[in-house]
């Protein structure tokens, strides 16, 4: 493992650590004390605590162990190591946070605000863990399995998986109003998951018309570590030949590219636009949408 790979791995573990504690804070401080239902393993653990009195950390850990044994074969050791790390952190965070807040019940008379705040914490935490190739366990594992093979939003997979779990909480709570609060929490957290995950995957494209295209292309290759394509063209009005660089990069790299352009050729003509998706080396991987159809025999005319 080289230095760059090691730093990337350490970065992932730090992000997972922060995401897990943000997620656990939303659950333990705002949702669980107010009997607001969540999805996934945490939702099942909530139902068990409310119905049987078993602390959520024990049932949460037990269910995730079963899911991890199933996921190990599908997702690979690297994902499962980070997920085990996330699950253990989440399990440890629950009693720590409960000890810190004690008997306090924040927003106990404002259930809607507790739902919104808790859902934002939960969704942002889950999104951070998923963006770092990890997970907090539960339905996140199911979402990661589906997302590995299909180009389906992680948030949408979580939404479909969790609806049934939240609805089943009526068997314990016997209150449809609390179930509805669970639905609200689910939709808000789903939105937050997508926003956080997509934030790290958004890409941009540049068209750069410059006379110093060779120097600029080399600097983008060597310093930004992005490829460039040289496109030769001709100005319709002037009739002069022009050389244009085509560059695809992550949105987070835009400021560095603009700084480089300004340093090399401040007079360059630049067009930047957002792109929906970029697939291939250095970006996202292709994911099959549908199974391949069987080849139909050609009809003779």
Buried (B, 14 or more C-beta within 10 A) or exposed (E): EEEEEEEEBEEBBEBBBBBBBBBBBBBBBBBBBBBBBBBBBBBBBBBBBBEEEEEBBBBBBEBBEEBBEEBBEEBEEEBBEBBBBBBBBBBBBBEEBBEEEEEEBBBEEEBEEBBBBBBBBBBBBBBBBBBBBBBBBBBBBBBBBBBEEEBBBBBBBBBBBBBEBBBBBBEBBEEEEBBEBBBBBBBBBBBBBBEBBBEBEBBBBBBBBBEBBEEBBEBBEEEBEBBBEEBEEEEEEEEEEBBBBEBBBBBEBBEBBEEBBEEBBEEBEBEBEEEEEBEEEEBEEEEEEEEEEEEEEEEEE
